[in-house]
């Protein structure tokens, strides 16, 4: 009961996180981390192997982002075998 003697009305907002917040928090964290990391790399020298390693990891991130975007567009949220292997680093 509230101060008026009536039971409180249910909140219009759900108490469970939305599906948007499920993926947007990690995405924001990733972008924030890059925002801190990349400026620290100024003047750093990289070997060709280091550059290729970073490029492979960027490819994995890009593939995951493309998969998420496609899933949002077409409603197909299954992870195909090829993408699963890519995300595992195989």
Contact map, one row per residue, 1 for C-alpha under 8 A:
111111110000000000000000000000000000000000000000000000000000000000000000000000000000000000
111111110000000000000000000000000000000000000000000000000000000000000000000000000000000000
111111000000000000000000000000000000000000000000000000000000000000000000000000000000000000
111111000000000000000000000000000000000000000000000000000000000000000000000000000000000000
111111100000000000000000000000000000000000000000000000000000000000000000000000000000000000
111111110000000000000000000000000000000000000000000000000000000000000000000000000000000000
110011111000000000000000000000000000000000000000000000000000000000000000000000000000000000
110001111100000000000000000000000000000000000000000000000000000000000000000000000000000000
000000111110000000000000000000000000000000000000000000000000000000000000000000000000000000
000000011111000000000000000000000000000000000000000000000000000000000000000000000000000000
000000001111110000000000000000000000000000000000000000000000000000000000000000000000000000
000000000111110000000000000000000000000000000000000000000000000000000000000000000000000000
000000000011111000000000000000000000000000000000000000000000000000000000000000000000000000
000000000011111110000000000000000000000000000000000000000000000000000000000000000000000000
000000000000111110000000000000000000000000000000000000000000000000000000000000000000000000
000000000000011111000000000000000000000000000000000000000000000000000000000000000000000000
000000000000011111111100000000000000000000000000000000000000000000000000000000000000000000
000000000000000111111100000000000000000000000000000000000000000000000000000000000000000000
000000000000000011111110000000000000000000000000000000000000000000000000000000000000000000
000000000000000011111111000000000000000000000000000000000000000000000000000000000000000000
000000000000000011111111100000000000000000000000000000000000000000000000000000000000000000
000000000000000011111111110000000000000000000000000000000000000000000000000000000000000000
000000000000000000111111111000000000000000000000000000000000000000000000000000000000000000
000000000000000000011111111100000000000000000000000000000000000000000000000000000000000000
000000000000000000001111111110000000000000000000000000000000000000000000000000000000000000
000000000000000000000111111111000000000000000000000000000000000000000000000000000000000000
000000000000000000000011111111100000000000000000000000000000000000000000000000000000000000
000000000000000000000001111111110000000000000000000000000000000000000000000000000000000000
000000000000000000000000111111111000000000000000000000000000000000000000000000000000000000
000000000000000000000000011111111100000000000000000000000000000000000000000000000000000000
000000000000000000000000001111111110000000000000000000000000000000000000000000000000000000
000000000000000000000000000111111111000000000000000000000000000000000000000000000000000000
000000000000000000000000000011111111100000000000000000000000000000000000000000000000000000
000000000000000000000000000001111111110000000000000000000000000000000000000000000000000000
000000000000000000000000000000111111111000000000000000000000000000000000000000000000000000
000000000000000000000000000000011111111100000000000000000000000000000000000000000000000000
000000000000000000000000000000001111111110000000000000000000000000000000000000000000000000
000000000000000000000000000000000111111111000000000000000000000000000000000000000000000000
000000000000000000000000000000000011111111000000000000000000000000000000000000000000000000
000000000000000000000000000000000001111111000000000000000000000000000000000000000000000000
000000000000000000000000000000000000111111110000000000000000000000000000000000000000000000
000000000000000000000000000000000000011111110000000000000000000000000000000000000000000000
000000000000000000000000000000000000000011111000000000000000000000000000000000000000000000
000000000000000000000000000000000000000011111100000000000000000000000000000000000000000000
000000000000000000000000000000000000000000111110000000000000000000000000000000000000000000
000000000000000000000000000000000000000000011111111000000000000000000000000000000000000000
000000000000000000000000000000000000000000001111111000000000000000000000000000000000000000
000000000000000000000000000000000000000000000111111100000000000000000000000000000000000000
000000000000000000000000000000000000000000000111111110000000000000000000000000000000000000
000000000000000000000000000000000000000000000111111111000000000000000000000000000000000000
000000000000000000000000000000000000000000000111111111100000000000000000000000000000000000
000000000000000000000000000000000000000000000001111111110000000000000000000000000000000000
000000000000000000000000000000000000000000000000111111111000000000000000000000000000000000
000000000000000000000000000000000000000000000000011111111100000000000000000000000000000000
000000000000000000000000000000000000000000000000001111111110000000000000000000000000000000
000000000000000000000000000000000000000000000000000111111111000000000000000000000000000000
000000000000000000000000000000000000000000000000000011111111100000000000000000000000000000
000000000000000000000000000000000000000000000000000001111111110000000000000000000000000000
000000000000000000000000000000000000000000000000000000111111111000000000000000000000000000
000000000000000000000000000000000000000000000000000000011111111100000000000000000000011010
000000000000000000000000000000000000000000000000000000001111111110000000000000000000000000
000000000000000000000000000000000000000000000000000000000111111111000000000000000000000000
000000000000000000000000000000000000000000000000000000000011111111100000000000000010010000
000000000000000000000000000000000000000000000000000000000001111111110000000000000010001000
000000000000000000000000000000000000000000000000000000000000111111111000000000000000000000
000000000000000000000000000000000000000000000000000000000000011111111100000000000000000000
000000000000000000000000000000000000000000000000000000000000001111111110000000000000000000
000000000000000000000000000000000000000000000000000000000000000111111111000010000000000000
000000000000000000000000000000000000000000000000000000000000000011111111100000000000000000
000000000000000000000000000000000000000000000000000000000000000001111111111100000000000000
000000000000000000000000000000000000000000000000000000000000000000111111111110000000000000
000000000000000000000000000000000000000000000000000000000000000000011111111110000000000000
000000000000000000000000000000000000000000000000000000000000000000001111111000000000000000
000000000000000000000000000000000000000000000000000000000000000000000111111100000000000000
000000000000000000000000000000000000000000000000000000000000000000000111111110000000000000
000000000000000000000000000000000000000000000000000000000000000000000111011111000000000000
000000000000000000000000000000000000000000000000000000000000000000010011001111100000000000
000000000000000000000000000000000000000000000000000000000000000000000000000111110000000000
000000000000000000000000000000000000000000000000000000000000000000000000000011111011000000
000000000000000000000000000000000000000000000000000000000000000000000000000001111111000000
000000000000000000000000000000000000000000000000000000000000000000000000000000111111100000
000000000000000000000000000000000000000000000000000000000000000000000000000000011111110000
000000000000000000000000000000000000000000000000000000000000001100000000000000111111111000
000000000000000000000000000000000000000000000000000000000000000000000000000000111111111100
000000000000000000000000000000000000000000000000000000000000000000000000000000001111111111
000000000000000000000000000000000000000000000000000000000001001000000000000000000111111111
000000000000000000000000000000000000000000000000000000000001000100000000000000000011111111
000000000000000000000000000000000000000000000000000000000000000000000000000000000001111111
000000000000000000000000000000000000000000000000000000000001000000000000000000000000111111
000000000000000000000000000000000000000000000000000000000000000000000000000000000000111111
